[in-house]
Amino acid sequence: MPKHAKLTGALLGLAGGAAGVLAMQAMRSATQRALAVDAGAGRPEAVSFAKTRHRRGEDATITVGRILFTKLWRREPGGREKEVLGHAVHWGYGLAMAAGYGMLRGPSRRPVADLAGGALFGIGLWGVSDELMVPLFGLGDRPGAVPARVHGQALAGHLAYGAATAAAIQGLARAIDLVQARRRRGRHVWPRRRSADLRERLAAAIPRAGDPRRGRFPSLSRSSIPSPARAGS
């Protein structure tokens, strides 16, 4: 894939990732109300090869934000700061993954297949990130210690994220293709318009025969040319 195509794909992925993160948040809110999910219940139970980093009531994004904040500012963040840090990590990770997806996606002319690929992208991200990397790095409980409804909520959120990201990228790519097609048609039409305008201007500038404006250039008719007989007489 050319470099400019990768850059375009990454930019489209960033824009699509914003739609995906918003869809994920909406799905999380809806499922949390419907399933009465309490992610902070229970005692941390890790299965990581590193020490347990998360605390009770924290999800992985808040844990990552708290660790980074503590290393940079040498103090513990407050409650409000933790929420802001969690949102920042959540948005940053979602946009970064969407940018990578946009770079690897490539052109697609089948909307249904494209949406299906986005949904698979969301499922894969859920399996690798939530179910594998988060517990291994001590950022969350081991999968067996988490209730099934929490797994279902995370899976539904990632499905919404992947599908919305793919749909947004697809719509933006189509809009860009439409604008480029119109520009190409405009470049082909413009020379014809310009030549037609030039012909109209030339026709208006050159007076016709019998036009009174041709006083400086009288027409050469037979009556104005003396014949040899007239010249001899």
N, C-alpha and C positions, 0 to 999 in steps of 0.2 A: 504494500500500500504506500503511495507517495506521502512525503512528509506533510504537504498541505492538507491531504485527506485525513491524516491522523490528527492534525491540529483541529481541523473542522469537526471531526468526530469527538474530540475531547471537549470542545466548546459546546457542541450539541449535548454531550453527556452531562456537562455541568448544568445546563439549562433544564434538561430532562430530569436530572437528579433532584433539583429543587421541587419539581412537581411530585417526584417519587417520595421524597421525605415528607411533604405535606400529606400525601395520601396515606403514608404509613402512620403518621400521627393521628389522622382521622380514624383509621381502622383501629388503632390501639385504644383510642378513647371509646369507640363504639363497643369493642369487645370487652373492655374493662368494665363498662356499665352492664353489659349483658351477662358476662360470666362472673362478675364480682371478683376479679383477679386482684390479689394483694401480693405484689412482688416482694414486699419487704417482710413477709411473715416467715417465721422459722429462724433457726440458727444457721450461720454460714457453714456449709459442708463442702469443702473443696476436694478436688482430686488432681491437683496441679503438681507439676514437678518443681514449682517454685512455691514460696510461702504464700499463704492466703492474704490477699490484699483487700478484698472487698469486706464491707461491714454490713451489719443488719440495716435494712432499709435502703441500700444502695443498689443501683443496677450497674452494669459494666461501664456505661458512659460516665456516670458520676464518679465511679472509682478511678477511671483513667484521668478525668479532669482533676480530681483531688490529688492524685499522685504527681501530676505535672505541676500543679499549683504549688504543692509543698516543696518540690525540688527547686522551683524558680524563686519563690518568695520566702522560703524557710519558715512557713507557718501554716497552720491548718485553716482552710477556708471556712467561712460561716455558712449557715443554712441557705441563705439567698445566693451566695456565691457558688455553692454546690449546684444549685439548679441551673444557674447560668452556664457553669462549666459543663454540666451534663448536656445541655442543649447545644453548646458549641462543639463538643466532641461528636455528638450525634449528627449534626449538620455537616461537619467536616468530613467525617467518615462516609456519610451517605453521598456527598458530592464527589469525593475522591473515587469511590467505587463506581459511580455512574460515569465519571469521566473515563475510567478504564474500560468500562463496557462500551461507551461510545467509540473509543478508538478501535476496539476489536470487533465491533458489530458489523461494519461494512455496509454497502448499499443493499437495501431490501425492497423488493417490489410487491411483496405479499403481506398485506397488513395483518392477516390472522396469524401467519407464521411468525411475523415479527413480534406480535404481542405474546405468542406462546414462548418465544425465545426470551422475552423479558420476564415472563413468569418463572421460567426455568432458572434464569439468572437470580431472581429473588430467592427461590428455593435453595439454590446452591449456596448463596450468601448466608442464608439462615443456617444451613447444615455446617458450613465451615466455620463461620464466625461464632454464632450463638451456641451451637452444640459441641464444638470441638475446641476452638481457640480460647474462648472465654473461660471455660473451666480449667483448661491446661495451664493458662497463665495466672490462675488464681483471681480472676476478675469476677467470678460468679460461682454459684454452687454447682456440684456435679449434676449431670442430667437426671440421675435417679432420685435426687433429693428435691427436684423441682416438680410441682404438681403438673398433671397433664394439661390442665386448662391454660397454664402459663406457656407451655410449649405451643399449644394451639394458638394462643394470642400472638406469640412471636412469629409463627409460621404465617398466619393471616396477614400480619403487618408487612412481612417481607414479600409476600405475594402481591399485595397492593403496591408496594414500593417498586418491584420489578415491572409489573404491568403498566403502572403510571409512567415510569421512566421511559419504557419503550414507546408508549403512545405519544408522549411529549416529543421525544426525539423524532419519531415518524412524522408527526405533524409539522415540526420545524423544518425537517429535511424537505418535505413536500413544498412548503412555502418558499424555501430557498430555490428549489428547482423551478418553481413557477416564475419567480422573479427573474432568474437567469434566462429562462426561455423567452420571456417577454423582452428582455434586453437584446437577446440575439435576434429576435424578429424585428425589433426596432432598428438595429444596425443594418439589416438587409433592406428595410423599407425606406430608411432615411435617404440613401443616395438616389432612389427613384423619385422621391418627393423633391429633392434638391434639383435634379435635372429637369423635372417638370416645371418648377418655379423659374428656372433659368430660361427655358424655352418660352414661357409666358412673358417674361421680361424682354427678351429679344424681340418677340413678335410685337410687343407694344412699343418698343423703341424704334423699329424700322417701319417707316410709314408705307402704306400701300399705294398702288397706282391710283391717281385721281384724288389723292388726299391733298387738301389745300396746304397742309404743312410741308409739302414737297416743293415749296417755292424755290428753294435753293438748288434742288436737283430736278429740273424739268424732265418729263418723260420724253424719250426719243421715239416718236411715232413717225409714220411714213409721210404725213403732211408736213412735218417739220424738217424733213431732209430734202434739200433741193435736188430735183431731177436734172439730168444732163440737158434736156430740151429747155427747161426753164433757165438753166445757166447760160445756154447759147443765145436765147432770145433776150 
